[in-house]
Amino acid sequence: MKENQIGLQTADTQTAAKQTNPLVRFVDKLYELFDNRKIRFSVIAVAVAVLLYLPMRTNMYFMEVMTNVWFYVVMCLGLNIIVGFAGLLSLGYAAFFAVGAYTTGILILRYGMSFWLTLPISALMAVIAGLAIGTPTLKLRSDYLAIVTLGFGEMTRLAARNMAITGRATGLVGISRPYFFGLHLYKINHYYYAFLALAIIAIFISYRLMDSRLGRAWKCIREDEDAAEAMGINVVAIRLYAFILGSVFGALAGSFMAIKMTAISPDSFLFTQSVNILLAVVLGGMGKIPGVILGAFVMVIFPEVFRGIGQYRMLIFGLVLLILMIYRPQGLWPERSGGGPIEEKTCKDEVI
Amino acid sequence: MALLDIKDLTLRFGGIVPVNKVSFYIEEGSIESLIGPNGAGKTSLFNCLTGFYKAQEGDILFQGQSVMKLKPHKITELGMARTFQNLRLFKNLTVMENIMSGMHCRTSAGLAGAVFRPPAQKAEEKKIKEVAIECLDFVGILDKKDRIAKNLPYGDQRRVEWARALATQPKLLLLDEPAAGLNYDEKMQLVELIRRIRDELKITVFLIEHDMGLVMKVSERIFVIDYGMKIAEGTVQEVQNNPRVIEAYLGKEEDKVV
């Protein structure tokens, strides 16, 4: 008993030491402020106003970067359902992005279909692909899923590279841009708003899911799959649900990307793309929606800010990541900041 | 009518037979216990009943329906809930979220319900919260509902597990060593609670327990297994005086001399 007590105390002092880091403490304070309803709503209102106003003031380059940010936000929130909510490791997320982009590209280019009609088909294709990989692997532990999704990511890219319908290595070029209620979407500003809208929808759905029967079931499975099963949660089916839903997010983002770029090639869907999205989710804070959004921002903006130093920026980025992971392994904006030290103390007293 | 009827149940792991031709039945509305020395196969038997292990032979009838081939979540849905020997809480979720998980199999909202929140889904959410609060109140930790499960003292974590199992609204509650790690006061409260679960909630209770004092106090019938086989069953008195039970726990007379 005595030893136990000493062990617990050292663990306590360690967490205390971490919390005295002034920068970390300051950031945590900010997050706590954000938890206040009034403050949160005013911050969001200001942010939305600025975001809507931006296109009228800034240059093309900035708009391009911001559009990319929203695109990343959608992808990251999609992956967050899989990785953050359900706790499944997917290393081939870019494949679903590819499924969406190619579905839309092929349907527009080869069959002259309207862009808006390709969206449900793109989602359907993601469901089929998700079912095909998910059904056999989700019965196993999460590690297998990582390997299978890694393989699937590469397979998709190589298939796209070699099939006639996907335009082989050159990909699809000259995808026509759609009309939105008579408005021809061709300027970067249009796409900025399109992706912003998509991101807002993704954020909304993510929040609603998190606080629902499904969201709770995902979190339970992530915490302890056997206990979840014992509570009457169909672990395989609910996991599959998360996997497919996340994939649909990716595919729809891909569809929009196809019309924004007007050209897609297999090289847009490299393994590094999957890793970057995963990195943004982990960096921001798995399972925490504002964290994931923050992660997406950092992942897109960081390389742009340090464009001036060329090749070295990845080196610096690596260093920053390393430091972050040492001081904040749960991500920039973690799901829960450990429950607080006061509770732990009372708990310790009562146990012994 | 027997709520749970186990017939010649046999579980094999290669050459090892943790459960060997075990048969017994549990009356509806009773409190019954399963005891046996360490490694006798008690938890393996529980795992067979709840679908975590698939027994090779025999049959398990729950309310007259075979549950041998069913998955654990289906069995829970039918009304058999369990707790774990080593706490298996959702550690990083709040107490409330832990309990709400128990209502998963009694509700049905899917993606559309989550995103659009129609009246049916709202009513369902309300119902889930009500049941969760009732269960927390029943085990006496309602005041701790917003705390993170892992930060609670051990005794309260046990209560969270019981409440979570109750939230699945079972007909039969399987408790795997519920008193492990509890102090004397907490054990007395547990005895009280088990009786209240049966009397107030009309849930049949079947428990595995090492604490003989508790088992003798609470059970109406006891089954004893050793080396995977049932060696005795009956009332507290009958079991206490059964020579085979004494042998299993204390060894034979000759051994004691050595």
Interface residues (C-beta under 8 A of the other chain):
Chain A: F204 I205 R208 L209 S212 R213 L214 G215 R216 A217 K219 C220 E223 D224 D226 A227 A228 E229 A230 M231 G232 I233 N234 V235 Y241 L245 E335 R336 G339 E343 E344 T346 C347 E350 V351
Chain B: T50 F52 K71 P72 H73 T76 E77 A81 R82 F84 R88 L89 F90 K91 N92 L93 E97 M100 S101 G102 H104 C105 R106 T107 A109 G110 L111 G113 A114 V115 R117 Q121 E124 E125 I128 R147 I148 K150 N151 L152 P153 Y154 G155 R164 T168
